[in-house]
Amino acid sequence: MFKFLQNNSLSRAELSSDEGEVMNVHYGDILVKYGEVLDVENDELTYLLNGSLVEKYQSSLLRNGDVIVADAAEDETVGMCCEIAGLTTEIVLSGLHTIPCRPTMKFAEGYLGYYMNSRAYHDQLLPLIQGTKISSISKSAIQDTMLMYPKLEDEQKKIGSYFRRLDRLITLHQRKQKWHENALKYIKITIITTKETITMPELEAIIEQKLIEQLVYGDSQWTYREDLKTEEDLWANFKYILEQNNKDRLNGETLSDSEFEQVKNQLQFSSFYKAGEWLVGENGKVQVHVQRDTERLHLVVMNHEHIAGGSSVYEVINQYSALKTDENATAPARDRRFDVTLMINGLPMIHIELKNKQHSYMDGFWQIKKYIGEGKFTGIFSAVQMFVISNGVNTKYFSAASDTELNPKFISGWLDKDNNPVADYLDFAKSVLRIPQAHEMIARYTVLDEDAKKLIILRPYQIHAIESIREASKRGKSGFVWHTTGSGKTLTSYKATRNLLMDIPAIDKAIFLIDRKDLDTQTTMAFQAYANNDLIDVDETDNVNDLKKKLKSDDRQVIVTTIQKLQILIKKRLTEGTPEYNKIKGLKIAYVVDECHRAVTPATKREIERFFGNSLWFGFTGTPRFAENPYPQMGDLPRTTEELYGERLHKYTIQNAIHDNAVLGFQVEHLGPKTIEDETDSAAYDNETHMLKVLDVILNKSYHKLGFQNGKGKTYEGLLTTSSIQMAQKYYELLKKVKNGETDLVIDEKIKQVLPDYPKFAITYSVSENEEGSQVNHQKMQESLDDYNGMFGTKYDIAQIQGYNGNLNKRLARKDAKFQSRQEQLDIVIVVDRLLTGFDAPCMSTIFIDRQPMGPHDLIQAFSRTNRIFDKNKSYGQIVSFQAPKLFKERVDEAVKLYSAGSSEMVTGNDWDEIEPAFKKALAALRVCAESPSVIPGMSLEEKKVFAKIFQNFDKLFAQLKSFTRYQDEMLSEYGITEEEYYDYAGHYLNVLEEIKPGPGPEPGPEPGPEPGPDPDYELMAYSNTKIDYEYIINLIQNIVSPRDDGEIITPEERQKKLEEVKQYVEELRKENPKVADIMAGLIYEIEMDEDKYKGQSILNIVENMKMECIEKVVEDFCIIWYASKDDVMYAATHYRNGVIPNESAIKATIDFTSYKNAQEKALPKFKYYAQMMAELRKTLDEEIKPLISQ
């Protein structure tokens, strides 16, 4: 009945929806776009991007009457078809996943298209469909069907005409329906998107020209150098400026070529951080060194004392040609043109990439990242310290870093002193890029973090705070800075303390005061990491005598010490009338106080001020004391922070920080009992029933709060805070019982699949020798220390409690690489007040509060332990309270309002009653846009963009919904979606992102459109990549061969069911680690054959021994081929980490090249043998050994 033609297999990426010479019929369009008859003249077809491919399909060009069958679909729509009509001179091919059929006899136009899509015909195809997830139909299946038709052509015409008229009627109704759907879609989309007024975008060249004019004219001091376009030009210009600024040192002579090569070699920085180290200079002078005959010349490149004058030369260049060099000739790079660069004394310092309003400013970020990866910021451009990106209406800046270290999270916009955004590029230039401001951004407000080896450019609110302290100190005035917790107060206070010493010669010492030993160590380490590449010394005080020694010295220095040491010094270690007393008492000291709302009480501050009569005080706090929450009344002592320190110098509230993405907002749940009359009655909470309910929430209902969707080693941490040490101890003991299976509360299998050892927990509280119950507390704490030691291999006892607390802090902060593996991590720490203030751990996400509400400042301080920005899935600081829900809500609302300067907008996220309806609306919008995942492949490009945007909003709300303790997976069926369906949508979404991604070209970024497209930087939040943990599978196998001794009898059917479950998990493991999966599958097979053989044995030991046998076999085979020492290679195999072979030299020293050469017919020469052997060893370690070691 049919002759089958050839189809092509071109994907959507090889097709165009605009124009071309050769048309193409894609299977997705047959399924969702075309009707039974495809009218070539009037319907929209796609085109081949490469029209020359038509020559390959000359014998299969379509004609009128040909039928195109879709041979693949995700459901029973497979086999749908369309009949070609209206074709005149057009060239049309049959595309991907289609079967082009040419009838061997003549039919009336339209008949076959309608008949072959009818239920009568399609029922014949259903039994012939193949596949499970993707359904398909073959040519032979079509041949096996029976084609029913009237013999008279007139009858065929009547049938075709009838269906055509019916089709038109349906089309009219569909148009009406489509109009309603589009209206609904519009309503839904406008819920989640913002319409923008579309105006013709300004050309980038015009934006560039206006920026240069802004920089050059007036009193800005920048000089436009239109003549500098190449690296050769820049080096020549730099050489001239260097020679002009060093005429005396050069005796009026110019630098010879060889001398200037010495200079250029010193300016070839391996990283932007290295350039930053060099730019610190010595005593503010940045130098290069030249050997001239027997004399070594020290030439000044830049003098930071000459900001806005002296030897400083400020120049602007644009359209610099960054050429593709020989070094990166093999990289996928090309010649580039930079937009605008600002140079100080001939060196590029600030680079600016501009886009027009049609593009996102982030396109500039990705462009810079790409250029760095291509090696464009090398040579003289390796000195760059700061980047600026703008699309005219939105302007941001960030510090220079490698392409792998650049992170959008570190991008900052500019704010004025009142925290109003300065987004326009010309306004930004006036505020930040003028002289002296631009030079100060590099010289004064860039910090080098030696620990992290990265540049940090301060954010605008930090700079405004430092400037306000500088201005106050010049007037001899004290004051305080209100910057919300988590906004980088340590860094701000470091720069403020440093600048007080540098800028005001009259100040003898700058003292940074803190109120706890653990914070003393933490702050000192941070200060020293900053100061190691600065012009000042930072000294910590080991004890009171050390503090006295530093105060007596004539060195001008920054001292970090505690309030307790200072008090003891004044009261007990100085004798009035002695020379040292008089010298110390006469010092002019500037105090900078961290956490000033509590660090120094009014009485203590007055005491210190009476001794140091010539002092300035500057406080930093995220939670000042106001009239609403004052200090207790004590005579005439100050009661608010302003009364204690003086005027507020700068303010940056939690609302400001959340708006600027400096910290996260809070999601608050109040879960306490809502039916009791007296919410403050402790009897309702001090019992095991209540405590088990609390632990059930922590252990089983905090999957997303604690980041289990991130997988092993990447989960978050939580604090459980109680009202007393006794309650904390009770919770600790109860949690041990739950973990040991001694209570009715059971940890959910879903949790164990990710972390079989969950929860890993600890406790910390203040241990005093003199308090009531201290002996019991000592004993209980020692028991907790023993547990901690057993968990982590430490050796702390009660006498080393400070060491334990320090170790616990570091473990929670996870800033050291050591603490980033699951083996070294904690999940929950039980506290009373410790860690609730001044502690920084970005990976901490949740605080569980089982106590009555605290005061406003204490609440915000505690909440702020959770809202540091960390990763894409941590979108809120999570707060869960378990007592007095009504009272707690009132107190939280009051605290948030107080510390948001009167407005709580944005600080706390929406609650369940707001998120659930929003989620339902987002799901409805998703269904309108794409009724099921299967329709997405057939969408047009514009429809896919709409889908992607709608899905992003749905995903965001879905993730928020999941983060509530009230959420249960079973609820999805009520909402009308399944978890599997979400993942199908997500899979199509990821494909769509690839399809709509802009292609290569000089201008990255999306095409303009009437509606803002999806966020190209959005990362799915509800999407989970969790894997079944290796240890979890081991435990399941162990329970099969050695059931728990609790009298439970396992039937053969139950045993087989458990084995099948384990096999399924092993197959999931195979996707990630096939080698270990093979070992476990082999073991399961042996257990099925002879289970008694393994009864009472440790499955973990058996699997580990099997893995070691595999490793030994791989090592032995390698050593046989290369004649290497088995002991040395085995050591390398078991100690190979992060690509480093620890004993590489020992392996090379013991290999036997002579034996290798004698054994091999085509032996490598010796110089190649060593290199090839090490390359093969590394490959073997990566591919054969590492998978066996890593599990």
Residue pairs with C-beta under 8 A, 6 or more apart in sequence:
1 103
1 104
1 105
1 143
1 147
2 67
2 101
2 102
2 103
2 104
2 142
2 143
3 101
3 102
3 104
4 99
4 100
4 101
4 102
4 139
5 59
5 60
5 62
5 66
5 94
5 100
5 101
5 102
6 57
6 59
6 60
6 94
6 100
7 60
7 93
7 94
7 95
7 96
7 98
7 99
7 100
8 24
8 53
8 56
8 57
8 93
8 94
8 95
8 96
9 95
9 96
10 24
10 48
10 53
10 95
10 96
11 96
12 26
12 28
12 995
13 995
14 48
14 49
14 50
15 24
15 26
15 46
15 47
15 48
15 49
15 95
16 46
16 47
16 48
16 49
17 44
17 46
17 47
17 940
17 941
18 47
19 47
20 47
20 48
20 49
20 51
21 47
21 48
21 51
21 54
21 91
22 47
22 48
22 51
22 53
22 54
22 91
22 92
22 93
23 40
23 45
23 46
23 47
23 48
23 90
23 91
23 92
23 93
24 45
24 46
24 47
24 48
24 92
24 93
24 94
24 95
25 34
25 38
25 45
25 62
25 68
25 82
25 92
25 93
25 94
25 95
25 98
26 46
26 95
26 96
26 98
26 938
27 70
27 71
27 72
27 73
27 95
27 96
27 97
27 98
28 937
28 938
28 939
29 45
29 46
29 938
30 68
30 69
30 70
30 80
30 81
30 82
30 98
31 70
31 73
31 77
31 80
31 935
31 938
32 935
32 938
32 939
33 44
33 938
34 43
34 82
35 82
35 113
35 167
35 171
36 81
36 82
36 83
36 110
36 113
36 114
36 117
36 163
36 167
37 82
37 83
37 85
37 109
37 110
37 113
37 114
37 164
38 45
38 68
38 82
38 83
38 84
38 85
38 113
39 85
39 86
40 84
40 85
40 86
40 87
40 88
40 90
40 92
41 86
41 87
41 88
41 90
42 86
45 92
46 95
48 54
48 93
54 61
54 91
54 93
57 93
60 93
60 94
60 100
61 91
61 92
61 93
62 68
62 84
62 87
62 92
62 93
62 94
62 100
63 84
63 87
63 102
64 84
64 85
64 86
64 87
64 109
65 83
65 84
65 85
65 102
65 103
65 106
65 107
65 109
65 112
66 83
66 84
66 94
66 100
66 101
66 102
66 103
67 81
67 82
67 83
67 84
67 100
67 101
67 102
67 103
67 112
67 113
67 116
68 81
68 82
68 83
68 84
68 94
68 98
68 99
68 100
68 101
69 79
69 80
69 81
69 98
69 99
69 100
69 101
69 116
69 137
69 142
70 77
70 78
70 79
70 80
70 81
70 97
70 98
71 78
71 79
71 97
71 98
71 99
71 136
71 137
71 138
72 78
72 97
72 134
72 135
72 136
72 137
73 80
73 134
73 135
73 934
74 133
74 134
74 135
74 933
74 934
75 135
75 932
75 934
76 126
76 129
76 135
77 934
78 125
78 129
78 135
78 136
78 137
79 122
79 125
79 129
79 137
80 117
81 101
81 113
81 116
81 117
82 113
83 109
83 110
83 112
83 113
83 116
84 92
85 109
85 110
85 113
94 100
99 137
99 139
99 142
101 142
103 112
106 153
107 149
107 153
107 156
108 153
108 154
108 156
108 157
108 159
108 160
109 157
109 160
110 160
110 161
110 163
110 164
111 149
111 156
111 157
111 159
111 160
114 159
114 160
114 163
115 121
115 147
115 148
115 149
115 159
116 147
120 148
121 145
121 147
121 148
124 145
124 146
125 137
125 141
125 142
125 145
128 137
128 138
128 141
128 144
128 145
129 135
129 136
129 137
129 141
130 136
130 137
130 138
149 156
150 156
150 159
181 928
184 928
185 925
185 928
185 929
185 946
188 921
188 922
188 924
188 925
188 928
188 929
188 950
189 925
189 946
189 949
189 950
189 1011
191 921
191 922
191 925
192 922
192 925
192 949
192 950
192 953
193 949
193 1011
193 1012
194 1012
195 1011
196 1012
198 1008
198 1010
199 357
201 356
201 357
201 358
201 1008
202 356
202 357
202 392
203 356
204 339
204 354
204 355
204 356
207 354
207 356
207 390
207 392
207 425
208 318
208 339
208 340
208 354
210 426
211 340
211 352
211 354
211 425
211 426
211 429
212 224
212 316
212 318
212 340
214 220
214 426
214 429
214 430
215 222
215 224
215 316
215 342
215 429
215 433
215 434
216 222
216 223
216 224
216 316
220 434
220 435
221 308
221 314
221 434
221 435
222 314
222 315
222 316
222 342
222 435
223 313
223 314
223 315
223 316
224 315
224 316
224 317
225 237
225 315
225 316
225 317
226 317
226 318
227 233
228 234
228 237
228 315
228 317
228 320
229 317
229 319
229 320
229 321
230 320
230 321
230 323
231 323
231 379
231 380
231 381
234 317
234 320
234 343
234 346
234 348
234 380
235 260
235 264
235 380
237 315
237 346
238 345
238 346
238 347
238 380
239 255
239 260
239 263
239 346
240 346
241 313
241 345
241 346
242 255
242 263
242 288
242 299
242 301
242 345
242 346
243 250
243 254
243 255
245 299
245 300
245 301
245 311
245 345
246 297
246 299
246 300
249 297
249 298
249 299
249 300
250 297
250 299
255 263
255 290
259 290
259 291
259 292
262 288
262 289
262 290
262 291
263 288
263 290
263 299
266 278
266 288
266 289
267 288
267 347
267 379
267 380
267 382
267 383
268 378
268 379
268 382
269 275
269 278
269 382
269 383
270 382
271 382
271 402
271 453
272 377
272 382
272 384
272 385
272 399
272 400
272 401
272 402
272 455
273 401
273 448
273 453
273 454
273 455
275 382
275 383
275 384
275 385
275 400
276 385
276 446
276 448
276 455
276 533
277 448
277 533
278 286
279 286
279 302
279 383
279 385
279 442
279 443
280 286
280 448
280 533
280 534
280 535
281 287
281 302
281 304
283 535
284 303
284 304
284 305
284 535
285 300
285 302
285 303
285 304
285 305
286 300
286 301
286 302
286 303
286 304
287 298
287 299
287 300
287 301
288 299
288 301
289 296
289 297
289 298
289 299
290 296
290 297
290 299
291 297
300 311
301 345
301 347
302 311
302 312
302 344
302 345
302 347
303 310
303 311
303 312
304 439
304 443
304 444
306 312
307 435
307 436
307 439
307 440
307 443
308 435
308 436
308 439
311 345
312 344
312 345
312 439
313 344
313 345
313 346
314 342
314 343
314 344
314 435
314 438
314 439
315 342
315 343
315 346
316 340
316 341
316 342
316 343
317 340
317 341
317 343
318 338
318 339
318 340
318 341
319 337
319 338
319 339
320 337
320 338
320 341
321 335
321 336
321 337
322 335
322 336
322 337
322 338
322 371
322 376
322 381
323 335
324 333
324 334
324 335
324 374
325 375
325 378
327 375
328 374
328 375
331 374
331 375
333 374
333 375
333 376
336 371
336 374
336 376
338 351
338 353
338 371
338 376
339 352
339 353
339 354
340 351
340 352
340 354
341 348
341 350
341 351
341 352
341 381
341 384
342 348
342 349
342 350
342 351
342 352
342 433
342 438
343 349
344 439
344 442
347 380
347 383
348 380
348 381
348 383
348 384
349 383
349 384
349 385
349 386
349 438
349 442
350 384
350 385
350 386
350 387
350 388
350 433
350 438
350 441
350 442
351 368
351 377
351 381
351 384
351 386
351 387
351 388
352 387
352 388
352 389
352 390
353 364
353 367
353 368
353 387
353 388
353 389
353 390
354 364
354 389
354 390
354 391
354 392
354 425
355 361
355 363
355 364
355 389
355 390
355 391
355 392
355 1003
355 1005
356 391
356 392
357 391
357 392
357 393
358 391
358 1005
358 1008
359 391
359 1003
359 1004
359 1005
359 1006
360 391
360 1005
360 1006
360 1016
361 389
361 390
361 391
361 394
361 395
361 396
362 389
362 408
362 1016
362 1017
363 391
363 1003
363 1004
363 1005
364 389
364 390
364 391
365 389
365 396
365 398
365 406
365 408
365 411
366 1004
367 1004
368 387
368 389
368 406
369 403
369 406
370 403
370 1004
371 377
372 402
372 403
372 406
373 403
377 384
377 400
384 400
385 399
385 400
385 442
385 446
385 455
385 457
386 397
386 398
386 399
386 400
386 441
386 442
386 446
386 457
387 397
387 398
387 399
387 400
388 395
388 396
388 397
388 428
388 432
388 433
389 395
389 396
389 397
389 398
389 411
390 396
390 425
390 428
392 424
392 425
393 423
393 424
393 425
394 413
394 423
395 413
395 414
395 422
395 423
395 424
395 425
395 428
396 411
396 412
396 413
397 411
397 412
397 413
397 414
397 432
397 457
398 406
398 410
398 411
398 412
398 457
399 410
399 446
399 454
399 455
399 456
399 457
400 455
401 407
401 454
401 455
405 454
408 1017
409 661
409 869
412 457
412 459
412 460
412 660
413 421
413 422
413 423
413 460
413 660
414 421
414 422
414 423
414 428
414 431
414 432
414 460
415 421
415 422
415 460
415 461
415 464
415 656
415 660
416 422
416 431
416 460
417 464
417 468
417 650
419 461
419 651
419 652
419 656
422 428
422 431
422 432
431 437
432 438
432 441
441 457
444 495
444 499
445 457
445 458
445 462
445 463
445 466
445 495
446 455
446 456
446 457
446 458
447 455
447 456
447 457
447 458
447 491
447 494
447 495
447 530
447 534
448 454
448 455
448 456
448 530
448 532
448 533
448 534
449 455
449 456
449 529
449 530
450 529
450 530
450 532
450 533
451 525
451 529
452 529
456 491
458 466
458 488
458 491
458 492
458 495
459 487
459 488
459 660
459 662
461 483
461 487
461 650
461 652
461 656
462 483
462 487
462 488
462 491
462 492
462 495
464 650
465 481
465 483
465 492
465 496
465 649
465 650
465 652
466 492
466 495
466 496
466 499
468 479
468 481
468 649
468 650
469 479
469 481
469 496
469 499
469 500
469 618
469 649
470 499
470 500
470 503
472 478
472 479
472 618
472 646
472 647
472 649
473 500
473 503
473 504
473 507
473 590
473 616
473 618
474 504
476 616
477 616
477 646
477 647
478 616
478 617
478 618
478 645
478 646
479 618
479 619
479 645
479 646
479 647
479 648
479 649
480 596
480 618
480 619
480 620
480 621
480 624
480 641
480 642
480 644
480 645
480 646
480 647
480 648
480 649
481 489
481 492
481 496
481 618
481 619
481 620
481 621
481 648
481 649
481 650
482 621
482 622
482 624
482 641
482 648
482 650
482 651
482 652
482 653
483 489
483 492
483 620
483 621
483 622
483 650
483 651
483 652
484 622
484 652
484 653
484 654
484 656
484 657
484 663
484 864
484 899
485 622
485 623
485 654
485 663
485 860
485 861
485 864
486 622
486 657
486 662
486 663
486 840
486 864
486 867
486 868
487 622
487 652
487 657
487 662
487 663
488 662
489 594
489 620
489 622
490 523
490 526
490 527
490 594
491 526
491 530
492 620
493 512
493 592
493 594
493 620
494 512
494 526
494 527
494 530
494 531
496 592
496 618
496 620
497 510
497 512
497 527
497 558
497 590
497 592
498 510
498 531
498 534
498 536
498 558
500 507
500 510
500 590
500 592
500 616
500 618
501 507
501 509
501 510
501 536
501 556
501 557
501 558
501 590
502 535
502 536
504 590
506 588
507 556
507 588
507 589
507 590
507 616
508 556
508 587
508 588
508 589
509 550
509 551
509 556
509 557
509 558
509 559
509 587
509 589
509 590
510 557
510 558
510 559
510 589
510 590
510 592
511 558
511 559
511 560
511 561
511 566
511 589
511 590
511 591
511 592
512 523
512 527
512 558
512 559
512 560
512 561
512 592
512 593
512 594
513 561
513 562
513 563
513 566
513 591
513 592
513 593
513 594
513 599
513 600
514 520
514 523
514 560
514 561
514 562
514 563
514 593
514 594
514 595
514 599
515 562
515 563
515 564
515 594
515 595
515 598
515 599
515 600
516 562
516 838
517 562
517 802
518 802
518 805
518 806
518 809
519 594
519 595
519 838
520 540
520 560
520 561
520 562
521 540
521 806
522 809
522 840
523 560
523 594
524 538
524 540
524 560
527 538
527 558
527 560
528 538
528 540
530 538
531 537
531 538
531 558
536 557
536 558
537 555
537 557
537 558
538 557
538 558
538 559
538 560
539 550
539 557
539 558
539 559
539 560
540 559
540 560
540 561
541 547
541 550
541 559
541 560
541 561
541 562
541 565
543 565
544 565
544 568
544 569
544 573
545 573
547 559
547 561
547 565
547 566
547 569
548 569
548 573
548 574
548 580
548 584
550 557
550 559
551 559
551 569
551 584
551 587
552 580
552 583
552 584
563 599
563 600
563 604
566 608
567 604
567 607
567 608
570 607
570 608
570 611
574 580
574 581
574 584
574 585
575 581
585 611
585 612
585 613
586 614
587 612
587 614
588 614
588 615
589 612
589 614
589 615
589 616
590 615
590 616
590 618
591 608
591 615
591 616
591 617
591 618
592 618
592 619
592 620
593 599
593 600
593 617
593 618
593 619
593 620
593 645
594 620
594 838
595 620
595 621
595 837
595 838
596 619
596 620
596 621
596 641
596 644
596 645
597 619
597 621
597 623
597 624
597 625
597 641
597 857
598 837
598 857
600 608
601 631
602 631
602 634
602 637
602 638
602 639
602 644
603 634
603 637
605 617
605 644
606 637
608 615
609 615
609 617
617 645
617 646
618 645
618 649
619 641
619 644
619 645
621 641
622 654
622 860
622 861
622 864
622 899
623 856
623 857
623 860
623 861
623 899
624 640
624 641
624 642
624 648
624 857
625 631
625 639
625 640
625 641
625 644
625 857
626 640
626 641
626 898
627 639
627 640
628 856
628 894
628 898
629 855
629 856
629 857
629 898
630 639
630 640
631 637
631 638
631 639
631 640
631 644
632 639
633 639
638 644
641 648
642 648
651 901
653 899
653 900
653 901
654 663
654 860
654 864
654 896
654 899
654 900
654 907
655 900
655 901
655 903
655 904
655 905
655 906
655 907
656 662
657 663
658 664
658 665
658 906
658 907
659 906
661 869
662 869
663 864
663 867
663 868
663 869
664 866
664 867
664 868
664 869
664 874
664 875
664 876
664 877
665 867
665 876
665 877
665 906
665 907
665 908
665 909
666 863
666 866
666 867
666 876
666 877
666 878
666 879
666 907
666 908
666 909
667 876
667 877
667 878
667 879
667 908
667 909
667 960
667 963
667 964
668 879
668 880
668 881
668 889
668 892
668 908
668 909
668 911
669 878
669 879
669 880
669 881
669 911
669 912
669 964
669 965
669 966
670 881
670 885
670 886
670 888
670 889
671 697
671 880
671 881
671 882
671 885
671 965
672 679
672 685
672 881
672 882
672 883
672 884
672 885
672 888
673 684
673 885
674 885
674 886
676 684
678 684
679 883
679 884
679 885
679 886
679 887
680 852
680 884
680 887
682 723
684 690
684 883
685 850
685 882
685 883
686 727
688 734
690 882
691 730
691 731
691 734
691 850
692 734
692 738
692 743
692 744
692 745
693 882
694 720
694 731
694 848
694 850
694 882
695 731
695 734
695 735
695 738
695 745
696 745
697 848
697 880
697 882
697 965
698 718
698 720
698 759
698 828
698 848
699 738
699 745
699 747
699 748
699 751
699 758
699 759
700 747
700 748
700 751
701 965
702 718
702 846
702 878
702 880
702 965
703 709
703 750
703 751
703 962
704 959
704 962
704 963
704 967
705 716
705 718
705 845
705 846
705 878
705 880
705 963
705 965
706 715
706 716
706 717
706 718
706 827
706 845
706 846
707 714
707 715
707 716
707 845
707 873
707 874
708 715
708 751
708 754
708 755
708 1026
709 873
709 1023
709 1024
709 1025
709 1026
710 716
710 871
710 873
710 1025
710 1026
711 754
711 1025
711 1026
711 1027
712 754
712 755
712 822
712 1027
712 1029
713 820
713 821
713 822
713 825
714 871
715 754
715 755
715 825
715 827
716 843
716 844
716 845
716 846
716 870
716 874
717 812
717 825
717 826
717 827
717 828
717 829
717 841
717 843
717 844
717 845
717 846
718 827
718 828
718 829
718 844
718 845
718 846
718 847
718 848
718 878
719 828
719 829
719 830
719 831
719 835
719 836
719 844
719 846
719 847
719 848
719 865
720 731
720 828
720 829
720 830
720 831
720 847
720 848
720 850
721 830
721 831
721 832
721 833
721 836
721 847
721 848
721 849
721 850
721 851
721 862
722 728
722 731
722 830
722 831
722 832
722 850
722 851
723 832
723 850
723 851
723 852
724 832
725 765
725 766
725 773
725 777
725 832
726 773
727 850
727 851
728 763
728 765
728 830
728 831
728 832
729 763
729 777
729 780
731 830
731 850
732 761
732 763
732 780
732 784
732 830
734 743
735 759
735 761
735 828
735 830
736 787
737 743
738 745
738 747
739 747
739 759
747 758
747 759
751 758
752 758
752 1029
752 1032
752 1035
753 1026
753 1028
753 1029
753 1032
754 1026
754 1027
754 1029
754 1032
755 822
755 827
755 1029
756 1029
756 1031
756 1032
756 1035
757 822
757 1031
758 827
759 827
759 828
760 791
760 825
760 826
760 827
760 828
761 826
761 827
761 828
761 829
761 830
762 784
762 787
762 788
762 791
762 808
762 826
762 828
762 829
762 830
763 781
763 784
763 829
763 830
763 831
764 804
764 805
764 808
764 829
764 830
764 831
764 834
764 835
765 777
765 781
765 831
765 832
765 833
765 834
766 832
766 833
766 834
767 774
767 777
767 778
767 781
767 798
767 801
768 774
768 777
771 777
778 798
781 798
781 801
782 797
782 798
785 796
785 797
785 798
785 804
788 794
788 796
788 804
788 808
789 795
789 796
792 811
792 824
794 804
794 807
796 803
796 804
796 807
805 834
808 826
808 829
809 835
809 839
810 816
810 819
811 819
811 824
811 825
811 826
812 826
812 829
812 835
812 839
812 841
812 843
812 844
813 819
813 840
813 841
813 842
813 843
814 820
814 825
814 841
814 843
818 824
819 825
829 835
835 865
836 847
836 858
836 861
836 862
836 865
837 858
837 861
837 862
838 861
839 865
840 868
841 865
841 868
842 868
842 869
842 870
843 870
844 865
844 866
844 868
845 866
845 870
845 874
845 877
845 878
846 866
846 877
846 878
846 879
846 880
847 862
847 863
847 865
847 866
847 877
847 878
847 879
847 880
848 880
848 882
849 862
849 879
849 880
849 881
849 882
849 883
849 888
850 881
850 882
850 883
851 883
852 883
852 884
852 887
853 859
853 881
853 884
853 887
853 888
853 891
853 892
854 862
854 891
856 891
856 894
856 895
856 898
856 899
857 895
857 899
859 891
859 892
859 895
860 895
860 896
860 899
863 877
863 879
864 877
865 877
866 877
866 878
866 879
867 876
867 877
868 877
872 1019
872 1021
873 959
873 1021
875 959
875 960
875 963
875 1021
876 909
876 960
876 963
878 963
879 892
880 965
881 888
892 908
893 904
896 904
896 907
896 908
897 903
897 904
900 907
909 915
909 960
910 918
910 960
912 964
912 966
915 957
915 960
915 961
915 964
916 961
918 957
919 954
919 957
919 958
919 960
919 961
919 975
920 975
922 950
922 953
922 954
922 957
922 958
923 954
923 975
923 976
923 977
925 950
925 953
925 954
926 947
926 950
926 951
926 954
926 985
927 976
929 943
929 946
929 947
929 950
930 936
930 939
930 947
930 985
930 988
932 981
933 981
933 984
933 985
933 987
933 988
936 944
936 947
936 985
936 988
936 991
936 992
937 988
939 947
941 995
941 996
942 1009
944 992
944 995
944 996
945 992
945 996
945 1009
945 1011
945 1013
945 1014
946 1011
947 988
947 989
947 992
948 989
948 992
948 993
948 996
948 1013
948 1014
949 1011
949 1012
949 1013
949 1014
949 1015
951 985
951 986
951 989
951 1014
952 989
952 1014
952 1015
952 1018
954 985
955 986
955 989
955 1020
955 1021
955 1022
955 1023
956 1021
956 1022
958 982
958 1021
958 1022
959 1021
959 1022
961 967
962 1022
969 979
972 978
972 979
982 1022
983 1023
986 1020
986 1023
989 1020
990 1020
993 1014
993 1016
996 1006
996 1013
996 1014
997 1016
998 1004
998 1005
998 1006
998 1007
1006 1013
1006 1016
1027 1068
1027 1069
1027 1072
1028 1065
1028 1068
1028 1069
1030 1069
1030 1073
1030 1076
1030 1191
1031 1100
1032 1065
1033 1062
1033 1065
1033 1066
1033 1069
1033 1080
1034 1099
1034 1100
1034 1103
1036 1058
1036 1061
1036 1062
1036 1065
1037 1062
1037 1080
1037 1083
1037 1084
1037 1087
1037 1099
1038 1098
1038 1099
1038 1100
1039 1058
1040 1055
1040 1058
1040 1059
1040 1062
1040 1087
1040 1091
1041 1087
1041 1091
1041 1094
1041 1095
1041 1097
1041 1099
1042 1095
1042 1096
1042 1097
1043 1050
1050 1058
1059 1084
1059 1087
1059 1088
1062 1084
1063 1081
1063 1084
1066 1077
1066 1080
1066 1081
1066 1084
1067 1077
1069 1076
1069 1077
1069 1080
1070 1077
1070 1078
1070 1081
1073 1187
1073 1190
1073 1191
1074 1187
1075 1110
1075 1184
1075 1187
1075 1188
1076 1107
1076 1187
1076 1188
1076 1191
1079 1103
1079 1106
1079 1107
1079 1110
1080 1103
1082 1106
1083 1099
1083 1102
1083 1103
1083 1106
1086 1093
1086 1094
1087 1093
1087 1094
1094 1102
1107 1188
1107 1189
1107 1191
1110 1188
1111 1130
1111 1133
1111 1134
1111 1185
1111 1188
1111 1189
1112 1130
1114 1133
1114 1180
1114 1184
1114 1185
1115 1126
1115 1129
1115 1130
1115 1133
1115 1185
1116 1126
1118 1124
1118 1129
1118 1176
1118 1177
1118 1180
1119 1125
1119 1126
1119 1129
1122 1151
1122 1156
1122 1173
1122 1176
1122 1177
1123 1151
1123 1152
1123 1153
1123 1155
1123 1156
1123 1159
1124 1147
1124 1150
1124 1151
1124 1152
1124 1173
1124 1177
1125 1146
1125 1147
1125 1150
1125 1151
1128 1143
1128 1146
1128 1147
1128 1150
1129 1147
1129 1177
1131 1142
1131 1143
1131 1146
1132 1141
1132 1142
1132 1143
1132 1144
1132 1147
1132 1177
1132 1181
1133 1181
1133 1185
1133 1189
1134 1189
1135 1142
1135 1143
1136 1142
1136 1181
1136 1185
1136 1186
1136 1189
1139 1178
1139 1182
1141 1147
1141 1174
1141 1177
1141 1178
1141 1181
1144 1174
1147 1174
1147 1177
1148 1170
1148 1174
1151 1170
1151 1173
1153 1166
1153 1169
1156 1163
1156 1169
1157 1163
1163 1169
1164 1172
